[in-house]
Amino acid sequence: MDLFTTALATRAIQGLAQGLSRSESDQTELSDDKSSNFDSLLRGVVDPELGNKINEEELYAGLLYERIHSLKGAEAAEQYQKALQESKQQLTRSDGYVWVEDAANAALEKVRELELISNDEFNEMKSQAHRAAQLDDNHDVLWDGRGSASDPTIAIAELDVALQSARTLLERIDSGESLEQLQAGKDITSNSELNSEKPIRPKGTNVDGPGGFLFKPISESDGKLVVLLPANLAYQVSELILKDADGNKIDKGRHAGYHNEGREHFRFSKAGRRYPDNLTVEVRFHDGSTRNYLIPDPAKRYD
């Protein structure tokens, strides 16, 4: 190959490499833009409570707007928003309490009556928004942030946490995962790992690297143990249990939302060093399967 041909080939390879680099960068920017657009859309329509928190019913109403906007366009979404405001006024009690879930359902029905969505789209949007609005382990109902004397149950979360949680789940749905798969607690790629009886043993303090399982003995927020799970386990976990070397349950994690790109957080009552050596972190899934992580020295960080 002469020098001229070699130079042309080199430039072609450099151009291809630059093109691939731009492509990867473009994909990252598209992903960031999509997340930003989702958050901006929801922030423009939801009504957070004092302290920038949101409950499941209010999140559900906002997610119906997002589903309509994403699938049918801005004009249909504005019709829903107009109907929602009217329904909220009609369903406001004398003490100021609003039946938000009922108002959202009435507004969605209005959009269907205007023939802006089909019957199938009506049912699909309602089911998807209901599932994505869940902020606790009870996926059958939506709770407000107030409760009552007869039933004090509430479900609230920080707005940022709630939006990230909802966005992560809807992205899974939009990528092809069905509500049935989510409800069964199955991962879209593979659920075989979840049924493994073999405990996961760290190599030194390494478990599965960045973005995976994290046992953090001292969290920045309260100085106590926090455990993060891999993002691909989102919405599949029913509870997180700590067991001693004899298999006795010694603590249960408190669900603390989804952060760090959709990784579920569980917080515990004590710092890691306060727990016995050879600890087991047992992940329990909705489908009845479990996964166990062995922690030789709970005073150390494992990830």
Beta strands, then each sheet from edge to edge (+ up, - down):
strand 1: 53-55
strand 2: 156-158
strand 3: 214-216
strand 4: 226-228
strand 5: 237-243
strand 6: 249-252
strand 7: 254-259
strand 8: 263-267
strand 9: 279-285
strand 10: 290-295
sheet 1: 1+ 2-
sheet 2: 3+ 4- 8+ 7-
sheet 3: 6+ 5- 9+ 10-
end
